[in-house]
Amino acid sequence: MRILMTRFPLESAHGGAEVQTMSLVKGLGVHGHAVAFLGSCPVLLEEMRAARLPSAELYIGPPPVTKWGAVSFLWRRRRMQKALIHALDQFSDLSAIVMLSLSEKLLLTEEAFNRGIRVLWVEHDRVGPWLTRSPYLRELRRLSSMALTVPVSELSREIYIALGWDPELVIAIPNGVDTERLGNQRKADARSSSKLLRLGCVARLTRDKGVDVLIDAVATIPEVSLEIIGEGREEATLRKLIRTSGAEDRITLRPTVPSIASFYISLDALILPSREHDPFGLVAAEAMSLGVPVIVTTACGIAGSLADGEDAIIVEPDSQGALQQGIRRLLDPSVRAAIGTRGKATVESLFSLEKMVERYEDVLAL
């Protein structure tokens, strides 16, 4: 198949959506498909060029996901659509277009459908007011009948169905873990000598990720330390919270790490404390693949595929008390070992990169 990936985001960062998109691109290539990229996402453009894969940069303006963006889209859309159709004309004999952002879903879906090109809407993003209160929701719902919507968890799938999508045209495909990206490290390679239980969190520093709740929970448990890896608009607020928590000596925050796999295996447990819809939770799956036990909230899409106390510790979102209880359960080393072992097997069974690529091949061929 000849497949075109498109992404025109409001902002770009090297997050789960970008990691998964490149994993899918490379996986489809290994399976013999020709994949190209069109868009304005700097991360994906750089990754595609580094992999020597065909890509074309196109800037059409911001998507209608903010108040101003939604208003200005009214008079920008014709110019944006013309640019998209012109770009589409440069790609011949396409079997499918995999659309990752709102602009092209609104502006290019009907054109591609009328040309007989298979359209997939891959939904990595958290569903929020940008969609539920969008003046274009009704139009998007109509256009969804011309595409197959692919959210990355059953949790996300149910949200789209509740918004009026045809259940027959919404198929959840969980993210896959690229074990080559993580390397062949083992959990026992890099244990800290600290007597404290070492917890980690990898998350964008925004309110929906619930990092503030995690800081409050850890501050009350003197047996643990916490290292947070991430960047975002809430960074100053979270740093202030750490300073005033009474646990500044046990809680640290830094933007990046040299090796995410090395960070994972240095931990006793990873926590993803999302308080609002988190489509999947790739960092949890990655840590699990290395035998690291995790705590996730029910707001994380991955939680729907896990069993509490077996594959992971699963807690209610936006609850300091629930996180405290979950952390205290992991103070027992035998519990950590059992959950780490079972979680690793679950990732290998449900969230392998190969399985994800095969699922996409199946829906692309429908």
ZAVEX-77735 format. One record per residue (C-alpha): x, y, z. Coordinates in steps of 0.25 Angstrom, whole numbers, m for minus. Example, Ala and Ser with C-alpha at 12.3 -4.5 7.8 and 13.67 -1.06 7.14 Angstrom:
<recs>
49:m18:31;
55:m4:29;
</recs>
This chain:
<recs>
0:0:0;
4:15:m2;
0:22:11;
1:37:14;
2:42:28;
m2:56:31;
m1:65:44;
m3:80:46;
m3:82:61;
m4:95:69;
9:91:76;
19:80:75;
27:72:85;
34:59:85;
22:52:92;
15:39:91;
7:43:79;
20:46:71;
27:33:77;
15:25:72;
14:31:59;
29:28:55;
28:14:61;
16:12:52;
23:18:40;
35:9:42;
27:m3:45;
18:m2:32;
31:0:24;
37:m13:30;
24:m19:25;
26:m14:11;
17:m2:10;
22:11:5;
19:22:15;
21:38:13;
18:49:22;
12:63:20;
10:74:30;
16:84:39;
20:76:51;
35:79:53;
37:67:61;
31:57:51;
38:65:39;
51:63:46;
49:49:50;
45:45:35;
57:52:29;
66:45:39;
60:32:35;
62:36:20;
47:35:18;
39:43:8;
33:56:15;
28:69:10;
27:81:19;
14:90:18;
9:101:27;
m6:104:26;
m8:111:39;
m13:107:53;
m24:97:55;
m37:101:60;
m35:96:74;
m34:110:82;
m45:121:82;
m37:130:73;
m33:118:64;
m48:114:62;
m52:128:59;
m41:131:49;
m43:117:43;
m56:122:36;
m48:131:27;
m36:123:26;
m42:110:22;
m43:112:7;
m29:116:6;
m24:104:15;
m33:94:7;
m27:99:m6;
m13:97:m1;
m16:83:5;
m23:78:m8;
m11:84:m16;
m2:76:m7;
m10:63:m9;
m9:64:m24;
6:62:m22;
4:48:m17;
0:38:m27;
m7:25:m25;
m10:26:m11;
m17:15:m4;
m19:22:9;
m18:35:17;
m15:34:32;
m19:48:38;
m14:52:51;
m20:66:54;
m33:73:53;
m30:83:41;
m28:72:30;
m40:64:36;
m49:75:33;
m43:80:20;
m38:68:13;
m46:56:17;
m57:58:7;
m48:60:m4;
m40:48:m1;
m53:40:1;
m58:44:m13;
m45:40:m19;
m46:26:m14;
m35:28:m4;
m36:20:10;
m37:30:21;
m33:27:35;
m34:37:47;
m24:33:57;
m28:40:71;
m16:41:80;
m20:54:86;
m28:56:99;
m42:59:97;
m46:73:103;
m53:86:100;
m45:87:87;
m54:76:82;
m67:75:91;
m70:90:90;
m64:92:76;
m74:99:66;
m69:89:56;
m73:77:64;
m86:75:56;
m78:76:43;
m67:66:48;
m78:56:52;
m83:56:38;
m70:55:32;
m67:43:41;
m76:34:33;
m65:35:22;
m54:31:30;
m50:20:40;
m47:26:54;
m36:19:61;
m34:23:76;
m23:17:84;
m31:11:95;
m45:6:98;
m47:18:107;
m45:28:96;
m54:19:87;
m65:20:96;
m63:36:97;
m65:37:82;
m77:28:81;
m83:37:92;
m80:49:83;
m89:43:72;
m79:34:64;
m84:22:58;
m79:10:66;
m76:2:54;
m66:12:49;
m59:14:62;
m48:3:64;
m38:4:76;
m24:0:73;
m15:1:86;
m1:7:85;
11:m2:83;
24:m2:90;
36:m1:82;
46:m9:90;
57:m6:80;
56:9:84;
57:5:99;
69:m5:97;
72:m18:103;
73:m13:117;
68:m21:129;
61:m16:142;
73:m20:151;
84:m13:144;
82:1:150;
76:0:164;
79:12:173;
86:10:186;
76:19:193;
68:13:204;
56:21:199;
46:15:190;
49:22:177;
37:26:169;
37:33:155;
27:41:147;
29:44:132;
18:54:128;
15:67:121;
14:78:132;
m1:82:130;
m12:81:140;
m19:69:133;
m7:60:136;
m9:62:151;
5:63:155;
1:73:166;
m7:62:172;
5:52:172;
14:63:179;
4:64:190;
3:49:192;
18:47:192;
20:58:202;
12:50:212;
20:37:211;
34:39:216;
39:25:211;
38:29:197;
45:39:187;
40:44:174;
47:49:161;
38:56:151;
42:57:136;
35:67:128;
32:81:122;
20:89:121;
12:102:125;
10:97:139;
25:96:142;
27:108:151;
14:105:159;
19:91:161;
33:95:165;
27:104:176;
18:93:181;
31:84:182;
37:96:190;
26:97:200;
22:82:201;
32:79:212;
38:69:204;
48:77:195;
59:68:198;
51:56:193;
44:61:181;
52:66:168;
47:71:155;
56:72:142;
52:74:127;
59:62:121;
68:50:123;
79:45:114;
72:31:113;
58:29:116;
60:14:117;
71:16:127;
62:25:135;
51:14:135;
60:3:140;
66:12:152;
52:13:158;
44:4:168;
31:8:161;
26:18:151;
13:26:153;
4:33:143;
m5:41:151;
m14:47:140;
m27:54:146;
m34:55:132;
m35:47:120;
m21:42:116;
m24:34:103;
m14:23:105;
m1:25:114;
10:20:106;
21:23:117;
13:13:126;
14:2:115;
29:5:113;
32:4:128;
24:m9:129;
32:m15:117;
44:m13:125;
38:m20:137;
36:m7:145;
23:m7:153;
13:4:150;
2:12:156;
m8:18:147;
m22:25:149;
m35:20:142;
m34:33:134;
m22:26:126;
m27:18:114;
m17:7:117;
m24:4:130;
m36:m2:123;
m26:m14:118;
m20:m16:132;
m24:m23:145;
m22:m16:158;
m12:m23:167;
m8:m32:156;
m3:m24:144;
m2:m11:151;
m8:m3:162;
m20:5:157;
m26:17:165;
m36:27:164;
m32:40:157;
m30:54:164;
m29:47:178;
m17:49:187;
m23:38:196;
m24:28:185;
m10:31:181;
m5:30:195;
m11:16:197;
m6:11:183;
8:15:187;
7:9:200;
3:m4:194;
16:m4:186;
25:m2:199;
24:m18:199;
36:m23:190;
28:m36:187;
16:m28:182;
26:m20:173;
32:m32:168;
19:m39:165;
13:m27:158;
26:m24:150;
27:m38:145;
12:m39:141;
12:m25:135;
24:m29:126;
17:m41:121;
4:m33:118;
11:m23:110;
18:m34:102;
4:m40:100;
m5:m28:97;
4:m16:94;
15:m21:84;
19:m12:73;
17:m24:63;
3:m26:68;
0:m11:66;
5:m11:52;
m3:m23:48;
m16:m17:54;
m13:m4:45;
m11:m13:33;
m24:m20:36;
m32:m7:36;
m25:m1:25;
m29:m13:16;
m43:m12:19;
</recs>
